[in-house]
Each structure stands twice: as structure tokens, then as C-alpha cells.
């Protein structure tokens, strides 16, 4: 595999691996942040109550674990070229949800709108890189002497 392709693959997913580890090491902090962005819809409140009672954890804590696992496992799968298309698709959807719930600049006051717009644009760039891996999957370039 071409070394630049490997380096690009790893550099693209470092952010997910880093945040995934950080999230799993600070579940309570991430849960507090998630609680400010995500609310349980009324239609799912009964299920959420059962889930909380069964696990002894709040919905934001459970979501923090899911977020950390998605980021860490998805990033590692892409870095090691395993189930690349699937992992890239999941991380692209995850990043799109991050824009919608966390960096929703379109509904923010002018004071913080620009900062969140920049973060949303960065997320869109990451989605672009992930979509490349959705298309290429585990693609390996042909050796330089081979012609198609």
C-alpha cells in the first residue's frame, strides 16, 4: 500500500481515536455535555426510563459510552483498514449528527455563530475525507509497474 495513503488514513482518523479515548476516560464530563444538547423525545421516554433503571446509568451517560465506542472503534477500524467502508460511513453519519446537535450555528447568537460555523465546516471537511473511504474501501494502489 502506498505510504501516503496509509499516512492520510491514519491522520484522518486520529481525531476520532483521540476523542473516543477521551470520552471513555471522562464519561461523566461527556454526559454532562451531551445532556445540554440532546433530550429524549416523549415517544422514547418509557424506553429511556427502563434503560436507566436496568443499567443504573442516565441516558446521557449511556450516550457518552456509545459516542466513545463509535469514535474509538470506527477510527481504529479505518486506521487498520478493517471494514473501512462501513466504519467510514458510520463516522460520516456520526459527524453529520455532531454538526446538527452541537454545531448548529444557524440557531445560535451572533457571538458564538462564527466559531460554530468554523467547527461545522471542519466537520464537513472530515465527512468529505470519510466519504472517500466509503468509496475506496480497502483499496490498494497497483504497483507502479502495472498498467490498467
SVG drawing of the C-alpha trace seen along z (x, -y; Angstrom):
<svg xmlns="http://www.w3.org/2000/svg" viewBox="-45 -39 52 45">
<polyline fill="none" stroke="black" stroke-width="0.4" points="0.0,0.0 1.3,-3.4 2.8,-5.0 1.0,-8.4 -2.4,-6.6 -1.6,-4.9 -0.5,-8.2 -3.6,-10.0 -5.8,-7.3 -4.3,-7.5 -4.2,-11.3 -7.9,-11.5 -9.0,-9.3 -6.6,-10.5 -9.3,-13.0 -11.8,-10.2 -9.4,-7.9 -8.3,-10.8 -11.8,-11.9 -13.0,-8.4 -10.4,-7.6 -11.0,-11.0 -14.8,-10.4 -14.4,-6.9 -12.0,-8.2 -14.4,-11.0 -17.9,-9.6 -19.4,-11.9 -17.9,-15.0 -19.1,-13.9 -22.5,-13.0 -22.8,-16.5 -22.0,-18.0 -24.4,-15.6 -27.2,-16.5 -27.0,-20.1 -27.6,-19.1 -29.7,-16.0 -33.1,-15.4 -35.1,-12.2 -38.2,-12.5 -41.5,-11.9 -42.2,-8.8 -39.0,-7.2 -39.3,-8.3 -40.7,-5.0 -37.9,-3.1 -35.3,-5.6 -36.7,-5.1 -36.4,-1.3 -32.9,-1.6 -31.9,-3.9 -33.4,-1.5 -31.8,1.6 -28.3,0.1 -28.3,-2.3 -27.0,-5.0 -28.6,-8.1 -29.4,-8.4 -26.5,-11.0 -24.1,-8.5 -25.2,-5.7 -24.9,-8.0 -21.4,-9.1 -20.3,-5.4 -21.9,-4.9 -20.2,-8.0 -16.8,-7.0 -17.1,-3.5 -18.2,-4.7 -15.3,-7.2 -12.6,-4.9 -13.7,-1.7 -14.5,-3.5 -11.2,-5.3 -9.2,-2.2 -11.0,-0.2 -10.2,-2.7 -6.6,-3.1 -6.1,0.6 -8.0,0.9 -10.7,3.2 -14.3,2.8 -13.3,-0.5 -16.4,-1.4 -18.7,-0.5 -16.6,-2.4 -16.2,-5.4 -20.0,-5.5 -20.8,-5.3 -18.3,-8.0 -19.6,-10.3 -23.1,-9.9 -21.9,-10.5 -20.0,-13.6 -23.1,-14.9 -25.1,-14.4 -22.4,-16.3 -23.0,-19.3 -26.7,-19.1 -26.8,-18.8 -23.6,-20.5 -22.5,-23.0 -26.0,-24.2 -24.7,-27.6 -27.9,-28.5 -29.8,-28.8 -27.0,-30.5 -26.5,-34.0 -24.0,-36.1 -21.4,-35.9 -20.8,-32.2 -22.2,-31.6 -18.9,-32.2 -17.0,-29.8 -19.6,-27.0 -19.7,-27.7 -16.0,-27.1 -16.3,-23.9 -19.2,-22.8 -17.1,-23.4 -14.2,-21.4 -16.7,-18.6 -17.9,-18.8 -14.2,-18.5 -13.8,-15.4 -17.0,-14.0 -15.5,-14.5 -12.5,-12.5 -14.6,-9.8 -16.8,-9.6 -13.6,-9.0 -13.1,-5.9 -16.7,-4.9 -16.0,-4.9 -12.5,-3.4 -12.9,-1.0 -9.8,1.1 -8.5,0.0 -4.8,0.6 -3.0,-1.2 -1.4,1.0 2.4,1.3 3.9,-1.4 5.0,1.0 1.4,2.3 -0.8,0.5 -4.5,1.0"/>
</svg>
